[in-house]
Every structure is written in structure tokens, then in C-alpha cells.
């Protein structure tokens, strides 16, 4: 991972906690991992080994989840911080416009 990508992910994690109104902080670790610390949950975000079919691992004391993208990392973190959060999938499809 490039340092620019890691810096951008750090900033995105901080902004996401703010947007979700979660009291917490994000720490960048020396081994290019991140720790998200809230009063209820501590999560570790790390890059997956190169031979794995996914890019990120999000873990805590009780379990580990994987994500293929940064969007997936955010989804995993959001669900871990707020188990009642219901993610919404949207579909974007072309429609024909009726002549008026």
C-alpha cells in the first residue's frame, strides 16, 4: 500500500466516525494498520496478505471479517459499531423518459 492511500484511508475513517456520530478515534499504527477505538468496540484494520482474494481484514477480540474494497471496510466497521444499522443497497438502472 502506498502511504498516500493509507493517509486517505485514515482521513476517511475519521470522517466516517464523525458522519455516523460515533464517539471514537482512529490511530495509525507503525505496521500500516489502523485501530478504531470507541467506548464499546476496538477494531483493527489491516491489509490482507497478497495471496488472499480480498484486500482488507477487520478484526476485534471476538471475530474477523474481510473486505474486498474500502467501501467494504466501511460497511464492516459500520455494522460492528452499530449492530442495528440496516445497510441499504441501491440499484441504478436506465429508464426511458416518456414524451410529454
C-alpha positions in Angstrom: 0.0 0.0 0.0 1.2 3.5 -0.7 1.5 6.0 2.0 -1.0 8.3 0.1 -3.6 5.5 0.2 -3.1 4.8 3.9 -3.3 8.6 4.7 -6.5 8.9 2.7 -8.0 5.8 4.4 -7.1 7.3 7.8 -8.8 10.6 6.9 -11.8 8.7 5.6 -12.1 6.6 8.8 -12.1 9.8 10.9 -14.7 11.5 8.7 -16.9 8.4 8.7 -16.9 8.3 12.6 -18.0 11.9 12.5 -20.7 11.3 9.9 -22.0 8.3 11.9 -21.9 10.4 15.1 -19.7 7.8 16.8 -17.6 8.9 19.7 -14.2 7.4 18.8 -10.8 7.9 17.4 -8.6 6.4 14.7 -4.9 5.6 15.3 -2.4 4.8 12.6 0.0 2.1 13.7 3.6 1.7 12.7 2.8 -1.6 10.8 0.5 0.2 8.4 -2.6 -0.9 10.2 -5.3 1.2 11.9 -7.1 0.9 15.2 -10.6 2.3 15.5 -11.3 2.9 19.2 -14.8 3.6 20.6 -16.2 3.3 24.1 -17.7 -0.1 23.2 -15.6 -1.6 20.4 -11.9 -1.7 19.3 -11.3 -2.7 15.7 -8.1 -3.3 13.9 -8.0 -2.7 10.1 -5.1 -4.3 8.2 -4.2 -5.2 4.6 -4.6 -8.8 3.7 -1.6 -10.9 2.6 -1.0 -10.6 -1.1 -2.1 -14.3 -1.8 -5.6 -13.7 -0.4 -8.7 -13.0 -2.6 -9.6 -9.9 -0.5 -7.7 -6.7 0.3 -8.6 -5.9 3.9 -9.1 -7.6 7.3 -11.2 -6.0 10.1 -10.8 -7.7 13.4 -11.6 -7.4 17.1 -11.2 -9.8 20.0 -14.2 -11.9 19.1 -14.1 -12.2 15.3 -12.5 -11.3 12.0 -14.2 -10.2 8.8 -12.7 -9.5 5.3 -13.5 -6.8 2.7 -12.5 -6.6 -0.9 -12.6 -2.8 -1.0 -12.5 0.4 1.1 -16.3 0.6 0.7 -16.5 -3.0 2.2 -14.2 -1.9 5.1 -16.6 1.0 5.9 -19.6 -1.4 5.7 -18.0 -3.9 8.1 -17.0 -1.1 10.5 -20.4 0.5 10.5 -22.1 -2.9 11.2 -19.7 -3.6 14.0 -20.2 -0.2 15.6 -24.0 -0.2 15.2 -25.4 -3.7 15.0 -28.9 -2.2 14.4 -27.7 -0.4 11.3 -29.5 -1.6 8.2 -27.4 -1.1 5.1 -29.4 -0.2 2.0 -28.5 -1.4 -1.4 -29.5 0.7 -4.3 -29.8 -0.2 -7.9 -29.2 2.3 -10.7 -30.8 1.4 -14.0 -31.6 3.4 -17.1 -35.3 4.2 -17.6 -36.9 5.6 -20.7 -38.4 9.0 -20.5 -41.9 9.4 -21.7 -42.6 12.1 -24.2 -44.8 14.9 -22.8 
